[in-house]
Structure formats: C-alpha cells, structure tokens
Amino acid sequence: MIAPLEFGLDTFGDVTKDAAGAMLPHAQVILNVVDEAVLADELGLDFIGLGEHHRADFAISSPETVLAAVASRTKRIHLGSAVTVLGSDDPIRVFQRFATLDALSNGRAEVILGRGSFTESFPLFGFDLRQYEELFEEKLDLFAALLSQKPVTWQGKLRSSLKEQLVYPPVENGQLKTWIGVGGSPQSVVRAAHYDLPLMLAIIGGDPERFAPYVDLYHRAFKEFGRPAQPIGVHSPGYVAETDEQAREELWPDYKAMRDRIGRERGWPPMGRDEFGREAEHGSLYVGSPETVARKIAKTAKALGIARFQLKYSAGPLPHEKLMKSIELYGRKVVPMVREMLG
C-alpha cells in the first residue's frame, strides 16, 4: 500500500516588513516563525523545516534552537532543517543537537543535510571554500556512521579519527530521520542512495518534471545496491491566496525583491514579470488560488512519485500576516484538494 502524500512547509526566516513597510528586527521575525509553525501544527500539516543562513536578510542561523521553541508549543508536526549546511559544521554536534530536539519533541525531529547554496558559513566558521565538496563528502560519511547509534570507529582526512566512540544523547525511538537535500547534482543523488537516505529535491526554478531523470537515477542506484528505495520529497517556493490574481499581485513585489537581491550577488539579471509568470504557469513557483496550487502539487506528485511536498512559503519581505493567511489556505484547502485529486 502506498503511503499518503505528506505536506510540509519551509522557511528561511526571511526578514519581513511591518504594516508601515519598515523591516522587522530579527528577533521579531524569529518569534513570528514560531507562531507560523504553531499554526501549521494546528492545521494538521506534517512537517515544518527551517533553513540555516548567516546573512542579514534571513533571521535564522540556528534552526535547532528555534525548533526547540516550536517543539514546546506543538503536538504532532515533525520538525527539521531546510537545510543544515553540513560542510561548515561538525557532524557530531549536528547529531547531538537534533537528538536533543528529538527528545524535546517526543520523537518528531528530522534533519535535511545539504551542501548549501549560500556559502557565508564557510569563512564565518573558518572553513576553506576550496574544500567545499570534500568537506561535505567526508562529514556526511561520519554523520551516516553515527545514525546506527553504535560505537563508531571512523577515519577521514579533514578531522581527527574516532575509535569505538559513542555519541550522546542517543535518539530514544528508532533512528534520526535524515534526508539528503539535492539541488541538481547527480553525484548527490547517488550519494543519498549509497547511504540509504531519503532524497529531498530542491526545485526552485524550471519545470519540476525536468527532475524525473534524478528520480530514475535514485531508483536505479538503489536497485544496484540491492535495497528498496527510500522516499523522495520536493521543496519548492509558493504562495496561496483566495484567487490567482490576488496571489500573484501580493507575491510579485516581495518575491522579485528577494530574487533580485540574491541575483545581484550571483550575476543574474533582474527578474521580469514575464519570467515570474512563466514560473507560476509552468515552473517551480506554486502560486495562486487553493485549486491552482493543489492542481500543480498533484501534477508534481504524480510525475515524480514523491512522498512529501514542502512549500517554501516565505518570500523576502512578504509580511507575516500574509504568510499566516497563506499557511491557513494551504492547510485548510490545498491539502484536502490534493488528497482528493490523488485519490
């Protein structure tokens, strides 16, 4: 029997505007994120993911700390990162923090490990960006060894070795659910299968169906390893309002502000309204009325055979009040519609 599609939300704690248009302090943004997660739990959503960033436009640099606050105010929603930049962190400390979160939440913690599309954390914590790939590969190898919760003997090139080392606290109920976040690297897809870990596809541009070859590669890799495939999820941006026109008009200026700010750093041209429209119609942007967003999620779920869909609901300075309304529509209307469409 195929398990029903899970529905989640993701945010990076984008710094938002108040009613007068002034940018909120980071502290208020973090408090607002906790309220957003509480609403998601009340609506019966399955997952809330908080991204790790170390820059002025995103308020969350320590997702586990914020998630611990969320754990104290929620009952059933699963709590995780989106993503944890493992290459600039210590695998043992990451495991310990999420094991602690798992204890505080009575078994609801998850972690999504990734290389990170933003690189500010590497110089901030004293890591050499020239070792970007090597750092992630080695640290993932160690993290995967920790998941068994048995004494670990391990040796790498970039940190000291371990011999029969136990790590505390243990995860009390089963194994810490660990995903590998992938933005478009075939090597990362195969790596996730190698370590027998679920795959989270970050689809943030273009037609989601172009990721079908990655899904096929993932399943082929598991077949070669002689194991059943793990679940696949999708993370994509979006926004829900009462009508398609309202959703696009409310999202457009703030989405453009965020996209252009990041684009200036990466050499991208400014986003035009036509490009925004194409992403909404045929790309990775799930924006519109509940029915429009539901149809698009159902289409992606069928095309890629996913087990979870995570909507990145925040977009630059888009105000907290609008985010709360979007979350409510997503939980009350979009999710039931998708479930009906998928039978």
C-alpha positions in Angstrom: 0.0 0.0 0.0 1.3 3.4 -1.0 1.5 5.9 2.0 -0.4 9.1 1.6 1.5 12.2 0.4 2.9 14.2 3.4 2.6 18.0 3.3 5.2 20.4 4.8 6.3 24.0 5.0 9.7 25.5 4.8 11.0 29.0 5.7 14.4 30.6 6.0 13.1 33.2 8.4 13.1 35.8 5.7 13.2 39.3 7.3 9.8 40.8 6.8 8.0 44.1 6.8 5.6 45.5 9.3 2.3 47.2 8.5 4.1 50.5 7.8 6.6 48.9 5.5 9.6 49.0 7.9 11.8 45.9 8.2 11.2 44.0 11.4 14.1 43.2 13.8 15.5 39.7 13.5 14.2 38.8 17.0 10.6 39.6 16.0 10.9 37.6 12.8 12.0 34.5 14.8 9.1 34.9 17.2 6.8 35.1 14.1 8.3 32.0 12.6 7.4 30.1 15.8 3.8 31.4 15.5 3.7 30.2 11.9 4.9 26.8 12.9 2.3 26.6 15.6 -0.4 27.4 13.1 0.9 24.7 10.8 0.6 22.2 13.6 -2.9 23.3 14.4 -3.8 22.7 10.7 -2.5 19.2 10.8 0.4 19.7 8.5 3.1 17.0 8.7 6.4 19.0 8.7 8.0 22.4 9.3 11.5 23.0 8.0 13.7 25.9 9.0 16.7 26.9 6.8 20.1 27.8 8.1 21.6 31.1 6.9 24.2 33.6 8.1 23.3 36.9 6.4 21.2 40.0 7.0 18.1 39.0 5.0 17.4 35.8 6.9 16.9 35.7 10.6 17.5 32.0 11.4 21.1 30.9 11.9 20.4 28.2 14.4 17.3 26.2 13.2 17.5 23.7 16.1 17.2 26.4 18.7 14.0 27.8 17.1 12.7 24.3 16.5 13.1 23.6 20.2 10.8 26.5 20.9 8.4 25.2 18.3 8.5 21.8 20.0 7.3 23.2 23.3 4.2 24.7 21.6 3.2 21.9 19.2 2.0 18.3 19.5 2.4 16.3 16.2 4.1 18.2 13.5 7.6 17.0 12.6 10.4 19.5 13.0 13.5 19.7 10.8 16.1 21.8 9.0 15.9 23.1 5.4 18.8 22.6 5.1 21.7 22.0 7.6 24.9 23.1 5.9 27.0 20.1 7.0 30.2 21.1 5.2 30.7 24.0 7.6 29.5 22.3 10.8 30.6 19.3 12.9 28.7 16.1 12.2 28.8 15.0 15.8 27.5 18.4 17.1 24.7 18.3 14.4 23.7 14.8 15.5 23.7 15.9 19.2 21.6 19.0 18.5 19.0 17.0 16.6 19.0 14.2 19.0 18.3 16.8 21.7 15.5 18.2 19.6 14.1 14.7 19.2 13.9 14.3 22.9 12.2 17.6 23.4 9.7 16.9 20.7 9.0 13.2 21.7 10.4 11.8 18.5 9.5 14.4 15.9 12.9 15.6 14.8 14.3 15.3 11.3 17.4 16.7 9.6 17.9 17.6 6.0 21.6 17.7 5.2 23.0 19.6 2.2 26.0 21.4 0.8 24.2 24.7 0.9 23.7 27.1 -2.0 24.8 30.1 0.2 28.5 29.9 1.3 28.7 32.6 4.0 29.1 29.9 6.7 32.4 28.6 5.4 34.6 31.7 6.0 32.5 32.6 9.1 33.4 29.3 10.8 36.9 29.1 9.4 36.5 26.5 6.6 38.2 26.7 3.2 35.7 27.1 0.3 38.2 25.3 -1.9 37.3 22.1 0.1 33.5 22.6 -0.3 32.9 19.2 -1.9 35.5 17.3 0.1 34.2 18.7 3.4 30.6 17.6 2.7 31.5 14.2 1.5 33.7 13.4 4.5 31.3 14.9 7.0 28.4 13.0 5.6 30.3 9.8 5.8 30.8 10.4 9.5 27.2 11.5 10.1 25.9 8.4 8.4 28.1 6.3 10.7 26.5 8.0 13.7 23.0 7.0 12.7 23.4 3.4 13.8 24.0 4.7 17.4 26.6 2.0 17.9 30.2 2.7 18.9 31.8 4.5 15.9 35.3 3.8 14.5 36.0 6.2 11.7 38.9 7.9 9.9 39.0 10.8 7.5 41.4 13.4 6.2 40.0 16.7 7.5 39.4 15.9 11.2 40.6 13.6 13.9 39.6 9.9 13.8 37.2 8.2 16.2 37.7 4.8 17.9 34.7 3.0 19.4 33.1 6.4 20.2 29.6 6.6 21.4 27.7 10.0 21.0 25.1 11.3 23.4 22.3 11.8 23.8 21.0 8.9 21.8 17.8 9.0 19.8 15.4 7.1 22.0 12.9 5.8 19.4 14.5 4.3 16.3 16.8 6.3 14.0 17.0 10.0 13.4 15.2 10.6 10.1 17.9 12.1 7.8 17.3 13.4 4.3 19.9 14.5 1.7 18.9 17.8 0.1 19.8 17.9 -3.6 19.6 20.9 -6.0 20.7 19.3 -9.2 23.8 17.1 -8.7 23.7 13.5 -10.0 26.5 12.7 -7.6 24.5 13.8 -4.6 21.6 11.7 -5.8 23.8 8.6 -5.9 25.4 9.5 -2.6 22.0 9.6 -0.9 21.2 6.1 -2.2 24.7 4.9 -1.1 24.0 5.9 2.5 20.4 4.6 2.2 18.9 8.0 3.0 15.7 9.7 1.7 16.1 12.4 -1.0 14.8 15.9 -0.8 14.8 17.7 -4.2 15.1 21.5 -4.0 13.3 22.5 -7.2 13.4 26.3 -7.2 13.4 27.0 -11.0 12.0 25.5 -14.1 9.6 22.7 -14.8 9.6 20.2 -11.9 9.3 17.3 -14.3 12.8 18.0 -15.5 13.9 16.3 -12.3 12.4 13.0 -13.4 15.9 11.7 -14.5 17.2 12.3 -11.0 14.3 10.2 -9.6 15.1 7.5 -12.1 18.8 7.6 -11.2 17.9 7.4 -7.5 15.8 4.3 -8.0 18.4 2.7 -10.3 21.1 3.3 -7.7 19.1 1.5 -5.0 18.5 -1.4 -7.4 22.2 -1.7 -7.9 22.8 -1.6 -4.1 20.2 -4.3 -3.7 18.0 -2.3 -1.4 14.4 -0.9 -1.6 14.4 2.9 -2.4 13.9 5.5 0.3 11.2 8.2 0.0 11.6 11.3 -2.2 10.4 14.8 -1.3 10.2 18.1 -3.1 10.9 21.6 -1.7 9.6 24.5 -3.9 8.5 28.1 -3.3 4.9 29.2 -3.4 2.1 31.4 -2.0 -1.6 30.8 -1.7 -4.4 33.5 -1.7 -8.1 33.4 -2.4 -7.7 33.9 -6.2 -4.9 33.5 -8.7 -4.8 37.3 -9.4 -4.6 38.2 -5.7 -1.8 35.6 -5.1 0.3 36.9 -7.9 -0.2 40.6 -7.1 0.6 40.1 -3.4 3.6 37.9 -4.0 5.2 39.6 -7.0 6.9 42.7 -5.5 8.4 40.8 -2.5 9.4 37.7 -4.5 11.2 40.0 -7.0 12.9 41.9 -4.2 14.3 38.6 -2.8 15.2 37.1 -6.2 16.9 40.3 -7.4 18.9 40.7 -4.2 20.3 37.2 -4.4 20.7 37.6 -8.2 22.9 40.6 -7.8 25.3 38.5 -5.8 25.3 35.7 -8.4 25.3 37.7 -11.6 21.7 37.1 -12.6 19.7 39.7 -14.4 16.7 41.3 -12.6 13.5 39.2 -12.7 10.9 40.5 -15.0 7.1 40.0 -14.7 7.1 37.6 -17.7 9.7 35.3 -16.1 7.6 35.4 -12.9 4.5 34.4 -14.9 6.3 31.6 -16.6 7.5 30.2 -13.3 3.9 30.4 -12.0 2.4 28.8 -15.0 5.0 26.1 -15.9 7.8 26.3 -13.4 8.6 25.7 -9.8 6.5 28.5 -8.3 3.3 27.3 -6.7 1.4 30.5 -6.6 -2.4 31.0 -7.0 -5.7 30.1 -5.6 -6.0 26.9 -3.5 -7.3 25.0 -6.5 -4.5 26.2 -8.8 -1.8 25.3 -6.2 -3.4 22.0 -5.5 -3.5 21.0 -9.2 0.1 21.9 -9.6 1.2 19.9 -6.4 -0.8 16.9 -7.6 0.8 17.0 -11.0 4.3 17.1 -9.5 3.4 14.3 -7.1 2.3 12.1 -9.9 5.2 12.9 -12.2 7.9 12.3 -9.7 6.3 9.8 -7.4 7.1 11.8 -4.2 6.2 11.0 -0.6 6.3 14.6 0.7 5.8 18.1 -0.7 7.3 21.1 1.2 6.2 24.6 0.3 8.7 27.3 0.9 6.1 29.8 2.0 8.2 32.8 2.9 9.5 35.2 0.2 11.7 38.1 1.1 9.9 40.9 3.0 6.4 39.5 2.4 4.6 40.3 5.7 3.9 37.8 8.5 0.1 38.4 8.3 0.1 37.4 4.7 2.2 34.4 5.4 -0.2 33.3 8.1 -3.2 33.6 5.7 -1.3 31.6 3.0 -0.4 28.8 5.6 -4.1 28.7 6.6 -5.3 28.3 3.0 -2.6 25.7 2.3 -3.7 23.6 5.3 -7.4 24.0 5.1 -8.0 24.0 1.4 -4.9 23.0 -0.7 -4.1 19.8 1.2 -7.6 18.3 1.1 -7.8 19.1 -2.6 -4.6 17.4 -3.4 -5.5 14.3 -1.4 -8.8 14.2 -3.3 -7.0 14.6 -6.7 -4.6 11.8 -5.9 -7.4 9.5 -4.7 
